[in-house]
Amino acid sequence: MSNSRSLVASPPLGLPIAQMRSVFNAEEVERRLAKLQASGNEREHEGLRNTWQRMLERGPQRFAVKPSGLPDMAPLYELMPNFGDALDDVKRHVALSQDSRDSLEVTPMLLLGPPGVGKTHFARQIAELLGTSMNLVPMSSMTAGWLLSGSSSQWKGARPGKVFEALVDGQYANPVIVVDEIDKASADAQYDPLGALYSLLEHDTAQHFVDEFAEVAIDASQVIWVTTANDERSIPEPILNRMNVFEIQPPSPEAARKIAANLYRGIRGEHDWGQRFDPEVPADVLDVLGGLPPREMRRALVTAFGNARLDERYRIEPEDLPRGGPGKGRIGFLQ
């Protein structure tokens, strides 16, 4: 089930090394599908039948990727200066996987810090760095224990869990899965939303993770886990012990200005209209942006770009930024 074969032997530096890895046993799925068809209960278990058929159509092979060399992470340190320790940890794991046939393994991490400091953005940047996908699991709005592990096909409205979907419906055996606001997962007497993590965060047991809907084992051992929280006190100790915990502080005023400047250049470079604007953000605009949480900076900048164009300018000014808090003030056509 965990066998893999090389897909790219020696790519140029900078391109990811990819192997193909089986994320489930196709023969087991075939046996279960044949047994269901022979039982005459296909109509009663239509969702399960369709899931198994989809698995066989897609096949068990997925890309397991890692950087072909130690990537230049300096831009990430500059873009996210308050994530230095977490970036150091990722760099160590990437270095360990170099010059070997080993897969990239990253110890699950918990990013602990106040809202808006860029925790989810960090995970997205790491996925891009490693050449894989990112899947977001928002625990704050979910109360059922099946969110990660799936629910029994016997229940009405049952479906596979997010881990199964990421591996079976996705392209990668090692996606980044972000369990967002893990401290806000609410459990009741019947369901524990975090129960699946006890096995998923352990490499050995994750190799044979069984989704309750699909009822077949999948190999989730290569998943790169990033969890986020504002307060660790509501997270069970056994789960905390399975992760490296990084306390993320809000950026300093100077670091916040650098983040805003990088965002300005990024937005400008992403759009054709951006090339008409000044290459660098004015200092007085940075003064205002430096007082915002990183989460709000991008929205504020896009609004400012739009307001500048409404005034037929290609230089943004402080008054172009939203005033009076998030979502208030002048609204540009690009928001």
Stockholm file with secondary structure:
# STOCKHOLM 1.0

chainA/1-335         MSNSRSLVASPPLGLPIAQMRSVFNAEEVERRLAKLQASGNEREHEGLRNTWQRMLERGPQRFAVKPSGLPDMAPLYELMPNFGDALDDVKRHVALSQDSRDSLEVTPMLLLGPPGVGKTHFARQIAELLGTSMNLVPMSSMTAGWLLSGSSSQWKGARPGKVFEALVDGQYANPVIVVDEIDKASADAQYDPLGALYSLLEHDTAQHFVDEFAEVAIDASQVIWVTTANDERSIPEPILNRMNVFEIQPPSPEAARKIAANLYRGIRGEHDWGQRFDPEVPADVLDVLGGLPPREMRRALVTAFGNARLDERYRIEPEDLPRGGPGKGRIGFLQ
#=GR chainA/1-335 SS CCCEEESCSSCCTTSEEEEEEESBCHHHHHHHHHHHHHHTCTTTTHHHHHHHHHHHHHCSEEEEEEESSCCCCHHHHHHCGGGHHHHHHHHHHHHHHTTSSCCCCCCCEEEECCTTSSHHHHHHHHHHHHTCCEEEEEGGGCCCTHHHHCCCTTSTTCCCCHHHIIIIISSBSSCEEEEETGGGCCCCSSCCTTTTHHHHTSHHHHTTEECTTTCSEECCTTCEEEEEESCGGGSCHHHHTTSEEEECCCCCHHHHHHHHHHHHHHHHHHSTGGGGSCSSCCHHHHHHHTTSCHHHHHHHHHHHHHHHHHTTCSSCCGGGSCCSSTTCSCCCTTC
#=GC SS_cons         CCCEEESCSSCCTTSEEEEEEESBCHHHHHHHHHHHHHHTCTTTTHHHHHHHHHHHHHCSEEEEEEESSCCCCHHHHHHCGGGHHHHHHHHHHHHHHTTSSCCCCCCCEEEECCTTSSHHHHHHHHHHHHTCCEEEEEGGGCCCTHHHHCCCTTSTTCCCCHHHIIIIISSBSSCEEEEETGGGCCCCSSCCTTTTHHHHTSHHHHTTEECTTTCSEECCTTCEEEEEESCGGGSCHHHHTTSEEEECCCCCHHHHHHHHHHHHHHHHHHSTGGGGSCSSCCHHHHHHHTTSCHHHHHHHHHHHHHHHHHTTCSSCCGGGSCCSSTTCSCCCTTC
//
